[in-house]
Amino acid sequence: MPELPEVETTVRGLAHVLDGQVIARIETRRADLRRPFPPDLVQALTGARITSLSRRAKYGLIHVDRGQTMVFHLGMSGRWRIDPDEIGKHDHLVLETGAGHTLALNDARRFGSVDLVDTAALEAWPQFAAMGPEPLGPGLTPAHLAAAFEDRIAAVKLLLLDQRIVAGLGNIYVCEALHRAKIHPEREAGKVSRAALARLVPEIRAVLEEAIRAGGSTLRDYVRPDGELGYFAKDWRVYGREGEPCGCGKPVSRVAQGGRSTFFCTRCQK
């Protein structure tokens, strides 16, 4: 699944061809993805001018001058294609700009989604209302995590994946950040020290920022809108490296937590 850096990279790539442009035509090529397309999507956006693009957690936001925002989620395998040679069977939403660019939302598994939300009501939108702070924003602090983790016996890794605590963190980057901060992923969250949380917050930011600069991780179907693959996977220290040596020389271990694989070092992480 595309995680925060992949979505941020996608939004930045789209901004190069969409920001300030008029949507000349928009077409839904099937009735739904994970849920139905908004029935008024075509009417609401045809002729609208895109004023800006942004991201909230793992959602991309395309804001228009009619006070509305198209919110997209890439699901497991979704991606935007810019000026494709042809429209394929998995291109389920097609958008054309006044400048002549064609953009296609491609989603073979159809686990993604597209919604239309009043821009002024975005923070109250049910998917956003209960979300925690952005990991790259000022709201993520050691004090915030300490309050969220207080008296919790659940594993720290599982709570970091809880979008109500931190918005947008995913499995890959939580594994990497915990390794960098030297925190065992199975440690009870309520027992993680303030000193460890003080290490963790900057490591969360660092691993995400490095991945964004690298263009997102290459993972199965993910590619950037320009067709290039991200290359942060080359810098993974533990994720997907079971049995390979950690930087300390100890083989990387893997356990299952919440139905997902967790990669860590039993020597470095306590």
C-alpha positions in Angstrom: 0.0 0.0 0.0 1.3 3.5 -0.8 2.3 5.1 2.4 2.6 8.8 3.4 5.9 9.5 1.4 4.4 7.9 -1.7 1.2 10.0 -1.4 3.2 13.1 -0.8 5.4 12.4 -3.8 2.2 11.8 -5.9 0.7 15.1 -4.8 3.9 17.0 -5.6 4.1 15.3 -9.0 0.4 16.1 -9.8 0.9 19.7 -8.7 3.4 20.3 -11.6 0.6 19.8 -14.2 -2.6 20.6 -12.2 -1.9 23.6 -10.0 -3.8 26.6 -11.4 -5.3 24.6 -14.3 -8.9 24.4 -15.4 -10.5 20.9 -15.5 -11.8 20.8 -19.1 -13.2 17.3 -18.9 -13.6 14.6 -16.2 -14.8 11.1 -16.9 -15.6 8.2 -14.5 -15.1 5.0 -16.5 -16.9 2.7 -14.0 -19.4 3.3 -11.2 -17.1 2.7 -8.2 -13.7 1.9 -6.7 -13.9 0.8 -3.1 -17.1 2.8 -2.9 -19.1 4.6 -5.6 -17.8 7.8 -7.2 -19.7 10.9 -6.0 -22.7 11.2 -8.3 -22.1 14.9 -8.9 -18.3 14.6 -9.4 -18.4 15.3 -13.1 -20.8 18.2 -12.9 -19.1 19.8 -9.9 -15.6 19.7 -11.3 -16.0 20.3 -15.1 -14.8 23.8 -15.7 -13.4 24.3 -12.2 -10.0 25.8 -11.7 -7.6 23.9 -9.4 -6.3 26.3 -6.7 -3.9 24.0 -4.9 -3.1 20.4 -4.0 -2.3 19.0 -0.5 -2.2 15.9 1.5 -3.8 14.7 4.8 -2.4 11.4 6.1 -2.5 9.0 3.2 -5.1 11.0 1.2 -4.4 13.4 -1.6 -6.5 16.6 -1.9 -7.2 18.5 -5.1 -8.8 21.9 -4.2 -10.9 23.8 -6.7 -12.3 27.4 -6.9 -15.8 26.2 -6.3 -15.2 25.6 -2.6 -14.9 21.9 -3.0 -12.0 19.4 -2.7 -11.6 16.1 -4.5 -10.1 13.7 -2.0 -8.4 10.6 -3.3 -6.9 7.5 -1.6 -4.7 5.2 -3.6 -5.7 2.0 -1.8 -3.4 -0.9 -2.3 -2.2 -0.3 -5.8 -3.6 3.0 -7.1 -1.5 5.5 -9.0 -2.0 8.5 -11.2 -0.6 8.4 -14.7 0.2 11.7 -16.5 -0.3 11.9 -20.3 -0.5 8.1 -20.8 0.0 6.8 -24.4 -3.5 5.3 -24.1 -6.2 4.8 -21.5 -6.2 1.3 -20.1 -8.8 -0.9 -18.6 -7.7 0.0 -15.1 -7.8 3.7 -15.6 -11.1 4.4 -13.8 -11.0 8.2 -13.6 -9.7 10.4 -16.4 -9.2 14.1 -16.1 -8.2 16.5 -18.9 -6.9 20.1 -18.3 -7.3 23.2 -20.4 -3.5 23.1 -21.0 -4.0 19.7 -22.7 -2.7 17.3 -20.1 -4.5 14.0 -19.5 -4.3 12.4 -16.0 -5.7 8.9 -15.3 -6.3 7.4 -11.9 -5.2 3.7 -12.4 -6.3 1.2 -9.7 -6.2 -2.5 -10.7 -7.5 -3.8 -7.4 -10.0 -1.0 -6.9 -9.3 -0.5 -3.2 -8.8 3.2 -3.6 -11.5 5.9 -3.3 -12.5 9.3 -4.6 -14.7 11.7 -2.7 -16.0 15.2 -3.1 -16.0 17.3 0.1 -16.8 20.9 0.8 -13.4 22.5 1.5 -14.5 24.4 4.5 -15.8 21.1 6.1 -12.7 19.0 5.4 -11.6 18.8 9.1 -15.1 17.6 10.1 -15.2 15.0 7.3 -15.6 11.6 9.1 -12.4 10.1 7.7 -10.4 13.1 9.0 -12.3 14.1 12.1 -10.8 11.4 14.4 -7.3 11.6 13.0 -4.3 12.4 15.1 -1.6 15.0 14.2 0.4 14.8 11.0 3.8 13.2 11.6 5.6 16.0 9.7 3.6 18.7 11.5 4.1 20.5 14.8 1.4 18.5 16.6 3.5 15.4 16.8 5.6 15.8 19.9 7.0 13.4 22.6 4.4 14.9 25.0 1.6 14.0 22.6 2.8 10.4 22.3 3.3 10.1 26.1 -0.3 11.2 26.7 -1.6 8.8 24.0 0.5 5.9 25.3 -0.2 6.4 29.0 -1.2 3.2 30.8 -1.5 1.4 27.4 -0.4 -2.2 27.3 -0.7 -2.6 23.5 2.6 -2.8 21.6 4.1 0.5 20.7 4.3 -0.4 17.0 0.5 -1.1 16.9 -0.3 2.2 18.5 1.9 4.1 16.1 -0.2 2.6 13.3 -3.4 3.8 14.9 -4.5 6.8 12.8 -6.2 8.3 15.8 -2.8 8.7 17.4 -0.7 9.7 14.4 -2.2 10.3 11.0 -0.6 8.7 8.0 2.1 6.4 9.5 2.3 3.0 7.8 4.1 -0.3 8.4 7.3 0.4 6.5 8.2 3.6 8.1 7.1 2.7 11.6 9.5 -0.3 11.4 12.3 1.9 10.2 11.6 4.7 12.8 11.5 2.3 15.7 14.8 0.7 14.6 16.5 4.1 14.4 15.1 5.1 17.8 16.2 1.8 19.3 12.7 0.9 20.6 11.5 -2.7 20.5 8.3 -2.9 18.5 6.7 -5.3 21.0 7.4 -3.1 24.0 4.2 -2.0 25.8 3.5 1.5 24.7 2.9 2.7 28.3 6.4 1.6 29.3 8.3 3.5 26.6 10.3 6.1 28.4 10.1 9.8 27.8 13.7 9.7 26.6 12.9 7.0 24.1 9.9 9.1 22.8 12.2 12.1 22.5 14.4 9.9 20.2 11.4 8.5 18.3 9.7 11.7 17.1 12.7 13.1 15.2 13.4 9.7 13.7 9.8 9.5 12.4 10.2 12.8 10.7 13.7 11.9 9.4 12.7 8.6 7.8 9.6 10.2 6.2 11.5 13.2 4.9 14.3 11.0 3.5 11.7 8.8 1.7 10.0 11.8 0.2 13.2 13.2 -1.1 13.9 9.7 -2.6 10.5 9.7 -4.3 8.8 7.1 -2.1 9.6 3.4 -1.7 9.4 1.0 -4.6 6.8 -1.5 -3.4 4.9 -3.7 -5.8 2.7 -1.5 -7.9 3.7 1.9 -6.7 5.2 4.4 -9.2 5.3 8.1 -9.2 3.0 10.0 -11.6 5.9 10.6 -14.0 6.3 6.8 -14.2 9.6 6.7 -12.2 9.9 4.3 -9.3 10.9 5.6 -5.9 14.2 4.3 -4.6 14.1 4.6 -0.8 13.8 0.8 -0.6 17.5 0.7 -1.1 17.9 2.5 2.2 15.7 0.3 4.3 17.6 -0.8 7.4 15.3 -3.5 8.6 12.0 -3.6 6.6 11.8 -6.7 4.4 15.3 -7.8 5.4 14.6 -10.8 7.6 17.8 -12.8 8.1 20.0 -10.1 6.7 22.5 -8.4 9.0 21.5 -5.3 10.8 24.2 -2.6 11.0 25.3 -4.1 14.3 25.8 -7.5 12.6 22.8 -9.3 14.2 20.3 -10.8 11.7 17.1 -8.9 11.3 14.1 -10.6 12.9 10.5 -10.7 11.8 7.3 -11.2 13.8 3.6 -10.8 13.0 1.8 -7.9 14.7 -1.8 -7.1 13.9 -1.7 -9.2 10.8 1.4 -7.3 9.4 5.1 -8.2 9.4 7.3 -6.3 11.8 11.1 -6.2 11.1 13.5 -5.3 13.9 16.9 -6.0 15.5 16.8 -7.9 18.8 20.2 -6.4 19.7 19.6 -2.8 18.9 16.0 -2.4 19.9 15.0 -2.8 23.6 
